[in-house]
């Protein structure tokens, strides 16, 4: 595999004559499979070749210790050489772990670890919540435990009283910036206190002391963009670069199907039914699959990306990151950055957060304004309750004027 990157026999002999000579081809194949650009892979292999030569002169054992790696790092210039060397050595450690000694790691005991692990198990298997939801709830639980440790040091959970709960809520609500976070804080706290009672750590119904904070979900209009602004931003994308081809497909898929951020990131190639022009959306927030239509423009952009711009790596997921190594998107922020940057490059003025949900809101608003039945909009968005879709009715002002009743005694 080294011949794919290097053609000079002297270079190939030097790479294969070092202490890692027998593993060099396998490491090169690993970098190729990860989708690294040839220039990046050559840089990493060259750094690993230097490390292999260093081992031949400095390592007394076939097992590579962390001390030898540290001495090699000190022999390099500060900056890019060390970064590249550290990266490729980690790759080598993963490919041939037998050649490296396992560094001793200092384990810091987490006093709340066992309880949080039990709480996570309760959230997943008793309440049936999704992992992403559990992350936020566990963060809230850790804040609660930190406050209890500071104010009730050494006391068991059975010592918590209603007065403590009120003081706790005063502290937590003071950290909240708006009514949404205040409502979420009270909800998470109420759930954790119920878990304490459920697990028999506290026999009282402490959840009843948590105040209820008002949060009127339908009090505000959903953020949205006009289709003209979205289309202008999509048309401004330069598809001469692979990233532009991918981003155009992402924008069109979000704007025409109403996919959520996570639904787009976990979309697989087998979920696209080209002949019927449909996309199967699996593992949704509502825990049920749904089918969304694949419009002509979105389908053409998606096919162009898959055939000509998608990285050639082994992955069932449709959309991949171009940052080496090419891989699926790990978090929602990556898609949000793409959406925001493409909207800004298209000259769209943004006054708040911009991500997949902004395009989802915009699609729902557009469909309601086109007088599409609200149940069809709910089915497209994957809402289990039509009440969730009701917020979009507020933007259909022409339709709402026909609902208004005449004012008694007013002009007819």
N, C-alpha and C positions, 0 to 999 in steps of 0.2 A: 504493500500500500504506500510505502514511502516514495515509490517511483511516480506516484500521481502528483506529488508536490515538488520533488527534486529530480533533476535529470543528470547531474554530474556524478560520475562514479566515485570520486574522492569524497564528496559530501555524503553519499550513501554509506560508504565504508566507515566514515567517521561516526555517523549516527549509530551504526550497527555494531561498532567495536567497543562501545562504552559498557558500563556496568548494567545498563538497562537495554542492551542491544537486542535481546530476544523479545522484548516487550514493545519495542518502538513501532513495529508495523501494526500491532494491535491497537496501540494508542492512536496512531494516525487514522486507522479505520474508525475508531470511536469518535474522533473529532469530525470526520467526514459524515458519519451517521447523524451527528447532532446538528448538522447544517452550517458549520462554520465556513465563512468565506475562505477561499484558498490562501489569500494573503494573511488572514488571521491564523489559520492552521499552520502555515509555514513558520510564522513567528513563534507560536507555542512550541512546535516541534524543535525549532532551533534552540529555544531556552531549555527544553528538556534534554537536548543533546549536550549542552554545556553542563547541565546537572549530572548527566550520565558520566561524562569525562571526570567531573569533580569527584564522583563516587569512586571511580577507579583509582584515584590518587589519595583519597582521604578516608574512605570507609574501610574499616577492618573486618566488618561482618557483612554477610549477605542481606541481613535485615537492616533496613534504613531507619535510623532513629531520628527523633525530632531535633536532637542536637546537631546532627549532620546537616539537616535542612536549614537550621538557623545559621550555621557557619557559611553555607552556600549563599544564603540571602545577604549576609554581610559582605560577601565578596563582590556583589553586584552594585551598580550605581543606584542611588536612591531614585525612585520614580517608576517609570514605565517598565524597565527590565524586571524589577522586583515584582510588580503586579502581574506581569505575564508569567513569570516563573512560578509564582505562588499558585496561579490559576491552573497551570498545566500540571503541576505536582499534585494538586488535589484531584485532577482527573486521573492521573496515574495511580493515586492511592485507591480510587474507586475501582479501577480496572484490575489492578494486581494488588489487592490488599495484603497478600502474604508477604510481599517484599517490604512492607512498612510496619513498624512497631506502632501499636495503638497508644497515643499520648494519654497520660493520666489526666483526667479532667476533675477539677474541683467541683464537687457537688454541694450546692447550697441548699440546705433543707428549707422547704416551704411549709411553714406551720399551718397554712390553710389548704395545702394540697389535698390531703385525704378527704376533707369535707367537700371541697369544690369538685373533686372527682366523683364523689357520691351524688352531688347535686347535678352534675352533668349527666350522669347515668339516669337520674330521675327525669331530667328534661327530655332526654332522647327517647327513653323506653316507656316512661309512664305518661308523659304529656305529649310525646310524639313530635317534638319540635325539630326544625331543620338545623344543621350545624351552624349556619350563618346567624340564625336567631339566637342560638345558644351562646355564641361568642359575646354578644352584647349583654345578655343576661348575666353571664359569668363576670364580666367587668363590673356590673352593678353590684353583684354579690361580694366581689373582692373589696369594693369601697365600703360596703356595710361591715365586713369583717374587720377592716382596718380601723373603722370608727369604734367598733365594739372593743377591740384590743386596747385602744387608747383610753377609753372611758370606763371599761370594766376589766381592768387587767387581772388575769388569773381567775376570773369568774366563769362558771359554766353557763351555757346558753339558757339553762333553766332560771338564771337570775335576771333575765331580761324582763322588764315590766313595761306597761303602757307609757309611763313617763319617759323611759329610755327611748321608746319608739318615736315619741313626739320630738324629743331632742335630736334624734337621728334624722328625722325628716326635715327638721329646720335646717340642719347642716347640709343635707343633700340638695334640698330645693334651692338653697342659696347659691349652689354651683350651677344651676340650670339657667339658660339664657332666654328661653321662650317657652310657650305653653306646651309645645310638642315634647320637648325634653323633660319638662316637669311631669307631664302625664306619663311618659315612659318610665321616669324614675319611680313614681309612686306604684306603677304596675309591677316593675321588677322587684321593688321592696316587698310589696304585698305577696308576690309569689314566693320569695325566699323565706318569709316568715311562715307562710303556710307549709313550706317544706320542712322547716324546723319542727312544726307540730306533727306533720305526717311521719317524720322519722323519730318522733318521741324524744326530741332534744329539748322541747319546751311544750308543756301541756296546755298553755293558754292560747286563745285565739288572738294573737297579737296583730293579725292583719286588719282587724276592725279599727285599730288605732291609726292606721295610715289614712290621711285625709285624701279625699278625691279632688283632683284638680280639673277644672273645666277645660275641655278641648273639643271645640266644635269643628268637626271635619269638613262640613260644608259651608263654613263661614267665609272662605276665600275662593277666588277663582284659581283654577290650576294654571301653572305657568305653561305657555304655549307659544309657538311661532307660526306664522302664516306659511302656507305651502309655497308661496312665491319666494320667501326668504330661504326656505330649505332647498328648493330646487336651484336657486342661484348659487348656494354654497356647494351643492353637489356638482353643478356644471363647472365650477371654478377649480375642481380637483384636477391636478395634472396626472394623467394616467400613463405618462411616458415612463414613470418609475414604478417598480413593483409595489411599493408601499401605497402609491396613489391608486393603483388598480384595486388593491385590497380595501383601502379606506372608502372608495366609492361604493364597493359592494356592501361594506358595513353600513354606511349611511343609508343606502337604499333599502337594505333589509330592515333596519330599525324604523325608517320612516314609512314603509308600506305594509309592514306586518305587525308592528306594535310589540316586537319581542322585548323582553326585559334584558338587562345587562347579562345576567347569568345564563339566561336561555340562549343568548347569542354565543356566549363563550363555550358552552357545552354542546352546541349544534354539531352533529356528525355528518359525514358525507352520505351515509346510508339513509339519513333522514330527509334527504332532498329527492323528491319524486318528480323527475323531469317530465315524464310523459303526461302526467296529470296536472303539472304545474302546481304542486302542493309541497308544503314543508311540514313535517311532523315535529312538533315541539314536545320534548319529553322532559321529565324531572322538573316540572314547573312548580311555582310557588304554591299553587292549589293542589299539588300532588295528583294531578291527572293530566294525561296527554291531550293535546288538541291539534287540530289541523288548521293551518293558515294558508291563504292563497299566495302563490308566487307570481307576481305581475311580470309583464314582459320586460320592462326596463330593469327591474331588480334581477330577474333571471338571467338576462344578457350580461349584466355586470358581474354576477356571481359566477357564471360559466367562464367569462374572460379571466377572472381571478384564479379559478381552480385550474384551468388549462394552461395558463401562461405565466402567472405570477406567484402561485403558491409554492412555498419552499418544498423541496423534494426530500421530505423526512417521513419517517414511519410514524404516522399519527392519524387516528380516525377523525379528529376534530377538523372542522372546516377552516376556521380562522386561526392563524399562527402569527407569532411575533417574529420580526426580522432581526431583532437584536441577537447576535450569536450567544449561545447556540439557539437556532430556530426552535421554538417550542410553543405550546399553547399559552394563552394569556392566563396568568395566575390570579389576578385580582380585577375587581370592577374598575379600579382607577385607570387602568390601561385603556379600556374602551372609552371611558369618560374623557380622557385626555385627547383621544383621536376625534371624538365628536366636537369637543370645544374648539380644538385647533382648526378643524375644517370649517366650522361655522365662522370663526373669526377671520380666517383667510378669505372667506366668501363675502366679507363685509357685513355680517350680521351682528348687530349690537346686542350684547348680552348683559343683563342686569343682575343675574343670579347664577346658581349652579346650572351647568349645562352638561348633560350626559344622555344616556339612552332613554331615561324616563322623560326628558324634555321632548324628544321626538315621539315617544309613546303618547304623551299628553296631546301633542299637536295633531297626531293622527286621529285620536278619539274626538277631539274638538271638530276637526274637519268633517268627520263622518256624521256627527250630530247636526252640524250646520247644513249638511246635504240632506237632512231629513231621513237618514237611515234609521230603521227601528232600533230602539235602545237595546233590545235583547240580542240583535245581531252584533252590535258594538261590544256588548258584554262577552259574547262567545268568542269574538276575535281577540279580545284582550285577555281572555282566560279568567274572567271574574266569576267566582262561584255564586255570588249574590249580586243581583241587579242593582241593589242599593249602592254598591261600590261604584257603579258606573253613573249613578245619578248626578254626581258632581259636574259632569260634562254637560248636563242639560242646562246649567246656569249660563253657559256661554251662547246658547241658541236664543238670542234676544228677539229676532223676528217671530219665532214660534211662540215664545213666552208672551208676547203682546197679545196674541190671539186668545190666550187663556184668561187674561185679566177680566174680572167681572165689572160691570158698570158701577160707578160710585153712586150710592143712593142720594138723590136730590141733585145730582150733577147734570151737566149738559149731555144729552143723548146723542 
